[in-house]
Amino acid sequence: MIVMSVILEGDGCWTDLRDKKIIQASGIQVAGLQGGMKGGSPSVAFRIDLADGRTAIAETSLKLLLTVSDLLKAKYGDPR
């Protein structure tokens, strides 16, 4: 499982990207995985298809994703 960092003040937060080659994503898919965590709780996987043909997969717990969503909603409001 990868580490997820939450940056609520994201404008200009990734200054290190100025020195890196960036590959744009051509698509993102999100999949819910019942029992995806080692302990049996659900997880969420993100498939990121890159413009150069490569694919990246990132996975986190549903609990953590919902916590991050709650933090962002508290900061910026609910856009729905």
N, CA and C atoms as an extended XYZ file, in Angstrom:
240
Properties=species:S:1:pos:R:3:atomname:S:1:resname:S:1:resid:I:1 pbc="F F F"
N         0.851       -1.180        0.000 N   MET     1
C         0.000        0.000        0.000 CA  MET     1
C         0.893        1.239        0.000 C   MET     1
N         0.565        2.202       -0.824 N   ILE     2
C         1.344        3.429       -0.881 CA  ILE     2
C         0.910        4.401        0.205 C   ILE     2
N         1.763        5.342        0.521 N   VAL     3
C         1.464        6.375        1.509 CA  VAL     3
C         0.691        7.489        0.811 C   VAL     3
N        -0.337        8.023        1.465 N   MET     4
C        -1.086        9.145        0.912 CA  MET     4
C        -0.859       10.353        1.808 C   MET     4
N        -0.418       11.430        1.199 N   SER     5
C        -0.273       12.704        1.905 CA  SER     5
C        -1.396       13.618        1.454 C   SER     5
N        -1.947       14.382        2.366 N   VAL     6
C        -3.026       15.312        2.052 CA  VAL     6
C        -2.479       16.726        2.146 C   VAL     6
N        -2.621       17.466        1.068 N   ILE     7
C        -2.177       18.862        1.018 CA  ILE     7
C        -3.417       19.715        0.761 C   ILE     7
N        -3.905       20.374        1.800 N   LEU     8
C        -5.129       21.165        1.653 CA  LEU     8
C        -4.878       22.514        0.980 C   LEU     8
N        -3.677       23.016        1.059 N   GLU     9
C        -3.298       24.261        0.369 CA  GLU     9
C        -2.406       23.865       -0.805 C   GLU     9
N        -3.009       23.401       -1.904 N   GLY    10
C        -2.260       22.776       -2.979 CA  GLY    10
C        -1.658       23.698       -4.025 C   GLY    10
N        -2.068       24.966       -4.077 N   ASP    11
C        -1.532       25.864       -5.097 CA  ASP    11
C        -0.023       26.006       -4.942 C   ASP    11
N         0.731       25.608       -5.976 N   GLY    12
C         2.183       25.733       -5.958 CA  GLY    12
C         2.905       24.754       -5.051 C   GLY    12
N         2.244       23.689       -4.616 N   CYS    13
C         2.843       22.792       -3.612 CA  CYS    13
C         3.914       21.861       -4.180 C   CYS    13
N         3.909       21.623       -5.472 N   TRP    14
C         4.858       20.669       -6.051 CA  TRP    14
C         5.912       21.390       -6.879 C   TRP    14
N         6.698       22.214       -6.230 N   THR    15
C         7.720       22.984       -6.934 CA  THR    15
C         8.799       22.081       -7.537 C   THR    15
N         8.960       20.867       -6.997 N   ASP    16
C         9.953       19.938       -7.539 CA  ASP    16
C         9.608       19.470       -8.950 C   ASP    16
N         8.360       19.643       -9.374 N   LEU    17
C         7.960       19.215      -10.713 CA  LEU    17
C         8.570       20.078      -11.811 C   LEU    17
N         9.043       21.261      -11.457 N   ARG    18
C         9.676       22.125      -12.450 CA  ARG    18
C        10.890       21.459      -13.076 C   ARG    18
N        11.564       20.591      -12.324 N   ASP    19
C        12.786       19.939      -12.783 CA  ASP    19
C        12.554       18.520      -13.293 C   ASP    19
N        11.300       18.125      -13.456 N   LYS    20
C        10.997       16.755      -13.867 CA  LYS    20
C        10.214       16.739      -15.173 C   LYS    20
N        10.383       15.654      -15.899 N   LYS    21
C         9.588       15.440      -17.106 CA  LYS    21
C         8.200       14.969      -16.656 C   LYS    21
N         7.185       15.664      -17.090 N   ILE    22
C         5.809       15.338      -16.716 CA  ILE    22
C         5.140       14.601      -17.874 C   ILE    22
N         4.496       13.501      -17.561 N   ILE    23
C         3.730       12.751      -18.552 CA  ILE    23
C         2.257       12.921      -18.207 C   ILE    23
N         1.516       13.523      -19.099 N   GLN    24
C         0.093       13.757      -18.858 CA  GLN    24
C        -0.686       12.450      -18.813 C   GLN    24
N        -1.708       12.416      -18.001 N   ALA    25
C        -2.624       11.279      -17.966 CA  ALA    25
C        -3.611       11.419      -19.115 C   ALA    25
N        -3.909       10.295      -19.749 N   SER    26
C        -4.916       10.311      -20.811 CA  SER    26
C        -6.256        9.802      -20.299 C   SER    26
N        -6.262        9.240      -19.101 N   GLY    27
C        -7.506        8.761      -18.509 CA  GLY    27
C        -7.281        8.248      -17.103 C   GLY    27
N        -8.331        8.324      -16.300 N   ILE    28
C        -8.282        7.822      -14.932 CA  ILE    28
C        -9.529        6.982      -14.691 C   ILE    28
N        -9.347        5.803      -14.116 N   GLN    29
C       -10.468        4.959      -13.716 CA  GLN    29
C       -10.348        4.699      -12.215 C   GLN    29
N       -11.485        4.593      -11.555 N   VAL    30
C       -11.521        4.312      -10.115 CA  VAL    30
C       -12.334        3.038       -9.913 C   VAL    30
N       -11.795        2.106       -9.127 N   ALA    31
C       -12.485        0.842       -8.882 CA  ALA    31
C       -12.559        0.572       -7.386 C   ALA    31
N       -13.737        0.214       -6.922 N   GLY    32
C       -13.911       -0.223       -5.536 CA  GLY    32
C       -13.603       -1.702       -5.430 C   GLY    32
N       -12.859       -2.082       -4.411 N   LEU    33
C       -12.457       -3.475       -4.231 CA  LEU    33
C       -12.957       -3.981       -2.878 C   LEU    33
N       -13.994       -4.797       -2.911 N   GLN    34
C       -14.532       -5.369       -1.680 CA  GLN    34
C       -13.475       -6.267       -1.062 C   GLN    34
N       -13.135       -6.030        0.162 N   GLY    35
C       -12.132       -6.847        0.839 CA  GLY    35
C       -10.723       -6.629        0.313 C   GLY    35
N       -10.466       -5.458       -0.274 N   GLY    36
C        -9.163       -5.187       -0.868 CA  GLY    36
C        -8.025       -4.978        0.112 C   GLY    36
N        -8.358       -4.654        1.344 N   MET    37
C        -7.326       -4.440        2.362 CA  MET    37
C        -6.951       -5.777        3.010 C   MET    37
N        -5.757       -5.835        3.546 N   LYS    38
C        -5.262       -7.064        4.174 CA  LYS    38
C        -6.225       -7.569        5.249 C   LYS    38
N        -6.826       -6.637        5.991 N   GLY    39
C        -7.758       -7.014        7.047 CA  GLY    39
C        -9.169       -7.304        6.566 C   GLY    39
N        -9.411       -7.162        5.265 N   GLY    40
C       -10.721       -7.486        4.707 CA  GLY    40
C       -11.631       -6.304        4.433 C   GLY    40
N       -11.250       -5.108        4.858 N   SER    41
C       -12.098       -3.946        4.576 CA  SER    41
C       -11.907       -3.488        3.119 C   SER    41
N       -12.845       -2.685        2.607 N   PRO    42
C       -12.782       -2.288        1.201 CA  PRO    42
C       -11.654       -1.302        0.910 C   PRO    42
N       -11.174       -1.367       -0.321 N   SER    43
C       -10.160       -0.430       -0.781 CA  SER    43
C       -10.620        0.193       -2.092 C   SER    43
N        -9.869        1.173       -2.541 N   VAL    44
C       -10.166        1.864       -3.798 CA  VAL    44
C        -8.875        1.892       -4.611 C   VAL    44
N        -8.967        1.488       -5.870 N   ALA    45
C        -7.804        1.506       -6.758 CA  ALA    45
C        -8.019        2.564       -7.836 C   ALA    45
N        -6.955        3.285       -8.153 N   PHE    46
C        -6.960        4.289       -9.208 CA  PHE    46
C        -6.056        3.786      -10.325 C   PHE    46
N        -6.591        3.667      -11.516 N   ARG    47
C        -5.807        3.323      -12.701 CA  ARG    47
C        -5.607        4.614      -13.481 C   ARG    47
N        -4.340        4.961      -13.714 N   ILE    48
C        -4.018        6.192      -14.434 CA  ILE    48
C        -3.287        5.798      -15.710 C   ILE    48
N        -3.963        5.964      -16.822 N   ASP    49
C        -3.360        5.676      -18.116 CA  ASP    49
C        -2.593        6.912      -18.566 C   ASP    49
N        -1.320        6.719      -18.846 N   LEU    50
C        -0.460        7.826      -19.234 CA  LEU    50
C        -0.420        7.968      -20.753 C   LEU    50
N        -0.196        9.190      -21.210 N   ALA    51
C        -0.203        9.481      -22.638 CA  ALA    51
C         0.883        8.714      -23.386 C   ALA    51
N         1.941        8.290      -22.691 N   ASP    52
C         3.024        7.562      -23.358 CA  ASP    52
C         2.771        6.056      -23.422 C   ASP    52
N         1.580        5.620      -23.005 N   GLY    53
C         1.218        4.215      -23.083 CA  GLY    53
C         1.402        3.435      -21.789 C   GLY    53
N         2.084        3.991      -20.817 N   ARG    54
C         2.253        3.306      -19.534 CA  ARG    54
C         1.008        3.485      -18.681 C   ARG    54
N         0.889        2.644      -17.671 N   THR    55
C        -0.244        2.699      -16.747 CA  THR    55
C         0.282        2.649      -15.321 C   THR    55
N        -0.267        3.516      -14.465 N   ALA    56
C         0.073        3.516      -13.040 CA  ALA    56
C        -1.166        3.102      -12.253 C   ALA    56
N        -0.954        2.336      -11.190 N   ILE    57
C        -2.031        1.926      -10.289 CA  ILE    57
C        -1.684        2.428       -8.892 C   ILE    57
N        -2.641        3.072       -8.238 N   ALA    58
C        -2.484        3.496       -6.844 CA  ALA    58
C        -3.699        2.985       -6.083 C   ALA    58
N        -3.478        2.470       -4.875 N   GLU    59
C        -4.571        1.918       -4.087 CA  GLU    59
C        -4.517        2.474       -2.675 C   GLU    59
N        -5.680        2.712       -2.111 N   THR    60
C        -5.784        3.164       -0.729 CA  THR    60
C        -7.050        2.568       -0.125 C   THR    60
N        -7.183        2.689        1.164 N   SER    61
C        -8.400        2.186        1.803 CA  SER    61
C        -9.558        3.128        1.511 C   SER    61
N       -10.752        2.571        1.460 N   LEU    62
C       -11.941        3.401        1.292 CA  LEU    62
C       -12.058        4.362        2.473 C   LEU    62
N       -11.717        3.900        3.663 N   LYS    63
C       -11.780        4.742        4.863 CA  LYS    63
C       -10.893        5.981        4.709 C   LYS    63
N        -9.658        5.786        4.219 N   LEU    64
C        -8.755        6.924        4.042 CA  LEU    64
C        -9.256        7.860        2.947 C   LEU    64
N        -9.748        7.303        1.846 N   LEU    65
C       -10.270        8.147        0.761 CA  LEU    65
C       -11.443        9.000        1.247 C   LEU    65
N       -12.339        8.416        2.031 N   LEU    66
C       -13.478        9.171        2.549 CA  LEU    66
C       -13.036       10.231        3.552 C   LEU    66
N       -12.006        9.940        4.340 N   THR    67
C       -11.460       10.929        5.268 CA  THR    67
C       -10.884       12.116        4.501 C   THR    67
N       -10.123       11.824        3.439 N   VAL    68
C        -9.568       12.895        2.600 CA  VAL    68
C       -10.700       13.714        1.981 C   VAL    68
N       -11.736       13.046        1.497 N   SER    69
C       -12.890       13.754        0.920 CA  SER    69
C       -13.546       14.666        1.946 C   SER    69
N       -13.680       14.188        3.169 N   ASP    70
C       -14.259       15.006        4.236 CA  ASP    70
C       -13.393       16.235        4.522 C   ASP    70
N       -12.074       16.054        4.533 N   LEU    71
C       -11.165       17.187        4.764 CA  LEU    71
C       -11.284       18.231        3.655 C   LEU    71
N       -11.324       17.765        2.401 N   LEU    72
C       -11.442       18.693        1.279 CA  LEU    72
C       -12.800       19.401        1.275 C   LEU    72
N       -13.847       18.681        1.635 N   LYS    73
C       -15.180       19.286        1.708 CA  LYS    73
C       -15.232       20.332        2.814 C   LYS    73
N       -14.609       20.056        3.948 N   ALA    74
C       -14.576       21.030        5.045 CA  ALA    74
C       -13.800       22.287        4.640 C   ALA    74
N       -12.755       22.102        3.852 N   LYS    75
C       -11.920       23.234        3.425 CA  LYS    75
C       -12.592       24.066        2.329 C   LYS    75
N       -13.175       23.384        1.336 N   TYR    76
C       -13.646       24.077        0.138 CA  TYR    76
C       -15.167       24.060       -0.051 C   TYR    76
N       -15.879       23.344        0.804 N   GLY    77
C       -17.331       23.250        0.669 CA  GLY    77
C       -17.702       22.092       -0.242 C   GLY    77
N       -18.985       21.800       -0.298 N   ASP    78
C       -19.504       20.710       -1.113 CA  ASP    78
C       -19.986       21.289       -2.440 C   ASP    78
N       -19.331       20.976       -3.555 N   PRO    79
C       -19.706       21.580       -4.841 CA  PRO    79
C       -20.960       20.987       -5.489 C   PRO    79
N       -21.538       19.977       -4.854 N   ARG    80
C       -22.728       19.359       -5.468 CA  ARG    80
C       -23.944       20.200       -5.307 C   ARG    80
